[in-house]
């Protein structure tokens, strides 16, 4: 058994998928279109991780990192400071950067739909 993908509902699935491709370098591996509904887009990472972006009309719920349930998507990087600078150049603010008790460096940012992503340098 293994985790194959994570699903993210979005008010604009096509725009969010394009953002994940541009910001995280994920590649579109499948797009499912049904009639006049927005697409479901599957994006693949270099190590097999898949992010499924699905459309929704629901209003977003307020969440923070201590909310019960899924709170963030972790993204491993080799150099957090370099990625922070790159993301800043793309208009993405990285916040909460700190070193952890086990020597990792982490920081957070949000996608256009308000979902939290975590940068992790191990």
C-alpha positions in Angstrom: 0.0 0.0 0.0 1.2 3.5 -0.8 -0.1 7.0 -1.2 -0.6 7.7 -4.9 -1.9 11.2 -5.0 -3.4 14.1 -3.1 -6.5 15.9 -4.2 -7.0 19.7 -4.1 -10.4 21.2 -4.8 -10.2 24.7 -6.5 -12.6 27.4 -7.6 -10.6 27.6 -10.8 -9.0 24.2 -11.4 -7.3 25.1 -14.7 -5.7 28.2 -13.2 -4.5 26.5 -10.1 -3.0 23.6 -12.1 -1.2 26.1 -14.2 0.1 27.8 -11.1 1.4 24.5 -9.6 3.1 23.8 -12.9 4.8 27.2 -13.0 5.7 27.5 -9.3 6.5 23.9 -8.4 7.5 22.6 -11.8 4.9 19.9 -11.8 4.0 18.5 -15.2 0.4 17.8 -16.4 0.0 14.1 -16.9 -3.7 13.9 -17.4 -6.7 16.2 -17.9 -10.3 15.0 -17.7 -12.9 17.2 -19.2 -16.6 16.5 -18.9 -19.0 18.7 -20.9 -18.9 22.3 -19.8 -17.5 21.6 -16.3 -14.0 22.9 -15.5 -11.3 20.2 -15.9 -9.8 17.8 -13.4 -6.1 18.1 -13.8 -3.4 15.6 -12.7 0.1 16.9 -12.2 3.1 14.8 -11.7 6.3 15.4 -9.7 9.8 14.1 -10.5 9.5 11.4 -7.9 6.1 10.1 -8.8 4.0 12.3 -6.5 0.7 13.3 -8.1 -1.5 16.3 -7.3 -5.1 16.1 -8.5 -6.7 19.5 -9.0 -10.5 19.2 -9.0 -13.2 21.9 -9.6 -15.6 23.1 -6.9 -18.2 25.8 -6.5 -18.0 25.7 -2.7 -16.7 28.6 -0.8 -13.3 28.1 0.8 -13.2 27.4 4.6 -10.8 29.2 6.9 -7.9 26.8 7.9 -4.6 27.2 9.6 -1.7 24.9 10.3 -3.2 23.7 13.6 -6.7 22.9 12.2 -7.7 19.2 12.4 -7.3 17.3 9.1 -4.9 18.0 6.2 -3.2 21.3 6.6 -0.4 21.6 4.1 1.5 20.0 1.2 5.2 19.5 1.9 7.7 20.3 -0.9 11.3 19.2 -0.4 14.0 21.6 -1.6 17.8 21.5 -1.6 18.2 25.2 -0.7 15.3 26.9 1.0 16.8 30.4 0.8 17.3 30.1 -2.9 13.7 28.9 -3.4 12.4 31.7 -1.2 14.2 34.2 -3.4 12.9 32.5 -6.6 9.4 32.4 -5.3 9.6 36.1 -4.2 10.5 37.0 -7.8 7.3 35.2 -8.9 5.2 37.2 -6.4 4.9 34.4 -3.8 5.6 35.3 -0.2 7.3 32.7 2.0 6.6 33.1 5.7 7.4 31.4 9.0 10.9 30.4 7.9 12.7 28.7 10.8 15.0 25.9 11.7 13.4 22.9 13.4 14.7 21.1 16.5 16.0 18.2 14.2 18.0 20.6 12.0 15.6 21.0 9.1 14.7 24.4 7.7 11.0 25.0 6.8 8.9 27.9 5.5 5.3 28.2 4.2 3.5 29.8 1.3 0.0 29.8 -0.1 -1.4 29.0 -3.5 -3.9 31.3 -5.1 -6.8 29.3 -3.6 -5.4 29.8 0.0 -3.9 26.3 0.5 -0.7 26.1 2.5 2.4 24.6 1.1 5.5 23.9 3.2 9.1 24.1 1.9 11.4 21.6 3.7 15.2 21.6 3.5 16.5 18.5 5.2 
